[in-house]
Every structure is written in structure tokens, then in C-alpha cells.
Amino acid sequence: MSSAENAPDPDPVPQPPAQPDLDACCGNGCDPCVFDYYDLAMDEYRQALRAWRARHPEPVPHPQDAV
């Protein structure tokens, strides 16, 4: 096996942010709320994913398809 096969992908697929637990919100109307931060992170993720897909137009197999 060559070292190129073991090298990390220089342009990996963006990963979505972890969704906060429902208990993470204190319910006091904080501005911003943890869910506001999550929404912003999801927006950034979607933009990054669109840009990545533009650079990689070939379909990417889903992990569950490999089973």
C-alpha cells in the first residue's frame, strides 16, 4: 500500500454540526440561543457542502449503501 493511499483526503466532504440536545436550551429566551448558533452552523455547513459538490460533481456513495 502506498503512502498516497493512507494520506488524508485534501478536500473531505463537509460534516454537519452536532445538533444540541433539546435540554441544551434553558428556555429563558436567550439571544442568541444555542439553537440560533446551531442554525448558523447549519447554514455554514450547507454552503460548504454546496461548494464541495460543485468541486466534486460525481455522486458520493452514502455509508449505508456500502452494507
C-alpha positions in Angstrom: 0.0 0.0 0.0 1.5 3.4 -0.9 1.6 6.4 1.3 -0.8 8.2 -1.0 -3.5 5.7 -0.2 -3.0 6.4 3.5 -3.0 10.2 3.1 -6.0 12.1 4.4 -8.4 13.4 1.8 -7.2 17.0 1.0 -10.9 18.0 0.3 -13.1 15.9 2.6 -16.9 16.1 2.5 -18.1 18.7 5.0 -19.8 17.2 8.0 -22.9 18.7 9.6 -22.6 20.2 13.1 -23.9 18.2 16.0 -27.4 19.1 16.9 -27.8 20.3 20.5 -29.9 18.3 22.9 -33.4 19.7 23.5 -32.3 20.1 27.1 -29.5 22.5 26.0 -31.9 25.3 25.8 -32.6 26.9 29.1 -36.0 28.3 28.0 -35.2 31.8 29.2 -35.3 33.5 25.8 -31.5 33.9 25.5 -30.5 35.9 22.4 -28.8 34.1 20.9 -30.0 30.7 22.0 -27.9 27.6 21.5 -30.3 26.7 18.7 -29.6 30.0 17.0 -25.9 29.0 16.9 -26.9 25.6 15.6 -29.0 27.2 12.8 -26.0 29.4 11.8 -23.7 26.4 11.8 -26.2 24.5 9.6 -26.2 27.4 7.2 -22.4 27.4 7.0 -22.5 23.6 6.6 -25.0 23.8 3.7 -22.9 26.5 2.0 -19.7 24.4 2.4 -21.5 21.3 1.1 -22.8 23.2 -2.0 -19.3 24.4 -2.7 -17.8 20.9 -2.2 -20.4 19.4 -4.5 -19.5 22.0 -7.2 -15.9 20.8 -6.9 -16.9 17.1 -6.9 -19.8 16.7 -9.3 -19.6 12.8 -9.2 -22.1 11.2 -6.8 -20.8 10.2 -3.4 -22.0 6.9 -2.1 -23.7 7.0 1.3 -22.1 4.8 4.0 -25.4 2.9 4.5 -25.2 1.9 0.8 -22.0 0.0 1.4 -23.8 -2.5 3.6 
